[in-house]
Amino acid sequence: MIGVGDRIPDATVATDGGGTMALSDLAGGKAVFYFYPKDDTPGCTTEAQGFRDAISDFVAAGVTVVGVSKDSVAKHDKFKAKHGLPFTLISDADGTLCEAYGTWVEKSMYGRKYFGIDRATFLVDADGVIRRAWRKGKVKGHVAEVLEAARDL
């Protein structure tokens, strides 16, 4: 499992808009990868709106924000348009990134066990090394905490 001090693995991934992104393209600048369970659910929408509302502060700090879930590109496109999200959403449909970052975990709700994405955020420096990780993140206050850490990086 990838964690603090590890270099992010290079991969070419599907993004909203039917595009692709090579993670190596982010080299030379700071980045935030935030993993979230599902498009257009209450907590995930609140978190996405938080990053949206603070995007100018992230840009001013030299940080690229990228959201990651297993939702399809088509779902990402609808989610992004509905909420005016100004950052890239990665479709990790096969779960490769979720597995690598340790965010694909067994969960339990009302006695039922299932696998899903654990909310997590990773702050990456200009050399592609993870400098901070927030696992099992809470939505309230999270974006501000990530921004503060990004400014200090």
C-alpha positions in Angstrom: 0.0 0.0 0.0 1.3 3.4 -1.0 1.8 5.9 1.9 3.7 8.9 3.1 7.2 9.0 1.7 6.4 6.8 -1.3 6.5 8.1 -4.9 3.2 7.9 -6.7 3.2 5.3 -9.4 2.9 6.5 -12.9 -0.2 5.4 -14.7 -2.4 6.7 -17.5 -5.9 6.9 -16.3 -9.4 7.7 -17.7 -10.7 11.1 -16.8 -14.0 13.1 -17.1 -14.7 14.3 -20.6 -13.5 11.1 -22.2 -9.8 12.1 -21.7 -6.8 10.5 -20.2 -4.2 11.7 -17.8 -0.7 10.4 -17.2 0.0 10.9 -13.5 3.6 11.8 -14.5 2.2 14.9 -16.2 1.7 16.3 -12.7 5.4 16.3 -12.0 6.9 19.7 -11.2 3.9 20.8 -9.2 2.1 19.9 -6.0 -1.1 17.8 -6.2 -4.0 16.6 -4.1 -5.5 13.2 -4.9 -8.8 12.8 -3.0 -10.5 9.4 -3.1 -14.2 9.4 -2.5 -16.9 6.6 -2.6 -19.5 7.7 -5.1 -20.5 10.7 -7.3 -23.6 12.7 -6.2 -24.0 11.2 -2.7 -24.3 13.6 0.2 -20.8 13.4 1.7 -19.0 13.1 -1.6 -20.9 16.1 -3.0 -20.1 18.2 0.0 -16.4 17.3 -0.2 -16.3 18.0 -4.0 -18.0 21.4 -3.4 -15.5 22.2 -0.7 -12.6 21.6 -3.1 -14.5 23.6 -5.8 -15.1 26.5 -3.5 -11.4 26.6 -2.5 -9.9 26.0 -6.0 -8.5 29.5 -6.4 -6.7 29.1 -3.1 -5.3 25.7 -4.2 -4.2 27.2 -7.6 -2.5 30.1 -5.7 -0.6 27.6 -3.7 0.5 25.8 -6.9 -1.6 22.7 -6.2 -3.6 20.6 -8.7 -6.7 19.0 -7.3 -7.8 15.6 -8.6 -10.8 13.5 -7.5 -10.8 9.7 -7.8 -13.6 7.2 -7.6 -14.7 4.0 -9.4 -17.6 5.8 -11.1 -17.7 5.8 -14.9 -16.5 8.7 -17.0 -20.2 9.3 -17.9 -21.2 9.6 -14.2 -18.2 11.9 -13.6 -19.3 14.1 -16.5 -22.8 14.5 -15.0 -21.4 15.1 -11.5 -18.9 17.6 -12.7 -21.5 19.6 -14.7 -24.2 19.5 -12.0 -21.9 21.0 -9.4 -19.5 23.1 -11.5 -16.4 21.2 -10.5 -13.3 22.9 -12.0 -10.9 20.0 -11.5 -10.2 16.6 -13.0 -12.1 13.5 -11.9 -10.4 10.2 -12.5 -12.5 7.1 -13.3 -10.7 4.2 -11.6 -13.3 1.7 -12.9 -11.0 -1.3 -12.5 -9.8 -0.2 -9.1 -6.1 -0.2 -9.8 -5.5 3.2 -8.1 -7.8 2.3 -5.2 -5.9 -0.9 -4.6 -2.5 0.8 -4.8 -3.5 3.6 -2.4 -5.2 1.2 0.0 -8.6 2.9 -0.3 -10.5 -0.2 -1.5 -11.6 -1.8 1.8 -14.2 -4.0 3.3 -16.9 -2.0 5.0 -19.9 -2.9 7.1 -23.3 -1.2 7.2 -26.3 -2.5 9.1 -24.6 -5.8 9.5 -23.9 -6.2 5.8 -20.3 -6.5 4.6 -19.2 -5.1 1.3 -16.2 -3.5 -0.4 -16.0 0.2 -1.2 -13.8 3.2 -1.3 -12.6 4.6 2.0 -12.5 8.4 1.8 -8.8 9.4 1.7 -6.7 12.3 0.6 -3.0 12.4 -0.4 -0.8 15.5 -0.8 2.0 15.0 -3.3 5.0 17.3 -3.6 6.6 18.5 -6.9 8.8 15.4 -7.0 5.8 13.0 -6.9 6.3 12.0 -3.3 3.4 11.7 -0.9 4.0 14.1 2.0 0.7 13.8 3.8 -2.1 11.3 3.9 -5.6 11.6 5.5 -7.3 8.2 5.8 -10.9 7.7 6.9 -11.3 11.4 6.4 -14.2 13.4 7.7 -15.8 15.8 5.3 -16.3 18.8 7.7 -13.1 20.9 7.8 -11.2 18.6 5.6 -10.6 20.9 2.6 -9.3 23.7 4.9 -6.9 21.2 6.6 -5.6 20.0 3.2 -5.1 23.5 1.9 -3.2 24.6 5.0 -0.9 21.5 4.6 -0.5 22.3 0.9 0.6 25.9 1.6 3.2 24.6 4.1 4.6 22.1 1.6 
